[in-house]
Amino acid sequence: MHNPPHPGEALREDVLPALGLSVTDAAEQLGVTRTSLSRVLNARAAISPEMALRLEGWLGVENGGRADLWLGQQAAYDLWKARKAGAPKIRRAVIECPDAPRLDQRFAGSAAMANEILSTWMYLRIAARALSGVTALIDRSIRSDHETKLRSRSR
């Protein structure tokens, strides 16, 4: 078993025995070929978004069959495999932001601290942009509700 396990292992070791189903029966119920299900169960194929939706419909959300959970398990397994194989050697991107704090001068003795502050600053910038979009949507919704109320009063 791998850490994290391939989601097909959970299907093979937990779900099928609990349902008392053979691979052939499960494949038939899922509407896939026995071969394609067998490849997933034996970790030779990934759980695709389509397969995740089939599992969700088959098991039901209340029984742990949510498609996003199956895809999350697959992504965790794929990332684990990629890290185990070794991350590719790449050069880190230099992000130039005109209004970014000039940390290289203030923290010349501590590059790690400067990098941490800069990455936090970038995260906050992204969050602020997202928040301004949400705020604009809320403002539009409030204006629309207000205009609707004004129209209904004038009738």
Contacts in CASP RR format, 6 or more apart in sequence:
PFRMAT RR
TARGET T0000
AUTHOR 0000-0000-0000
METHOD contacts of the structure
MODEL  1
MHNPPHPGEALREDVLPALGLSVTDAAEQLGVTRTSLSRVLNARAAISPE
MALRLEGWLGVENGGRADLWLGQQAAYDLWKARKAGAPKIRRAVIECPDA
PRLDQRFAGSAAMANEILSTWMYLRIAARALSGVTALIDRSIRSDHETKL
RSRSR
1 9 0 8 1.000
2 43 0 8 1.000
2 77 0 8 1.000
2 80 0 8 1.000
2 81 0 8 1.000
3 80 0 8 1.000
4 73 0 8 1.000
4 76 0 8 1.000
4 77 0 8 1.000
4 80 0 8 1.000
5 73 0 8 1.000
5 77 0 8 1.000
6 43 0 8 1.000
6 74 0 8 1.000
6 77 0 8 1.000
7 40 0 8 1.000
7 47 0 8 1.000
7 70 0 8 1.000
7 73 0 8 1.000
7 74 0 8 1.000
7 77 0 8 1.000
8 40 0 8 1.000
8 41 0 8 1.000
8 42 0 8 1.000
8 43 0 8 1.000
8 47 0 8 1.000
9 41 0 8 1.000
9 43 0 8 1.000
10 73 0 8 1.000
11 26 0 8 1.000
11 40 0 8 1.000
11 41 0 8 1.000
11 55 0 8 1.000
12 41 0 8 1.000
12 42 0 8 1.000
15 59 0 8 1.000
16 22 0 8 1.000
16 23 0 8 1.000
16 26 0 8 1.000
16 41 0 8 1.000
19 26 0 8 1.000
21 29 0 8 1.000
23 34 0 8 1.000
23 37 0 8 1.000
23 38 0 8 1.000
23 41 0 8 1.000
24 34 0 8 1.000
26 37 0 8 1.000
27 33 0 8 1.000
27 34 0 8 1.000
27 36 0 8 1.000
27 37 0 8 1.000
27 38 0 8 1.000
29 58 0 8 1.000
30 37 0 8 1.000
30 51 0 8 1.000
30 54 0 8 1.000
30 55 0 8 1.000
30 58 0 8 1.000
31 54 0 8 1.000
32 51 0 8 1.000
32 54 0 8 1.000
36 45 0 8 1.000
39 45 0 8 1.000
40 46 0 8 1.000
40 47 0 8 1.000
40 51 0 8 1.000
46 74 0 8 1.000
46 78 0 8 1.000
47 55 0 8 1.000
47 70 0 8 1.000
47 71 0 8 1.000
47 73 0 8 1.000
47 74 0 8 1.000
49 67 0 8 1.000
49 71 0 8 1.000
51 70 0 8 1.000
52 67 0 8 1.000
52 68 0 8 1.000
52 70 0 8 1.000
52 71 0 8 1.000
52 74 0 8 1.000
53 67 0 8 1.000
55 65 0 8 1.000
55 67 0 8 1.000
55 70 0 8 1.000
56 65 0 8 1.000
56 66 0 8 1.000
56 67 0 8 1.000
56 70 0 8 1.000
57 65 0 8 1.000
58 65 0 8 1.000
59 65 0 8 1.000
95 122 0 8 1.000
97 122 0 8 1.000
97 125 0 8 1.000
100 118 0 8 1.000
100 121 0 8 1.000
100 122 0 8 1.000
101 117 0 8 1.000
101 118 0 8 1.000
101 121 0 8 1.000
103 114 0 8 1.000
103 117 0 8 1.000
103 118 0 8 1.000
104 114 0 8 1.000
106 114 0 8 1.000
107 113 0 8 1.000
107 114 0 8 1.000
107 117 0 8 1.000
END
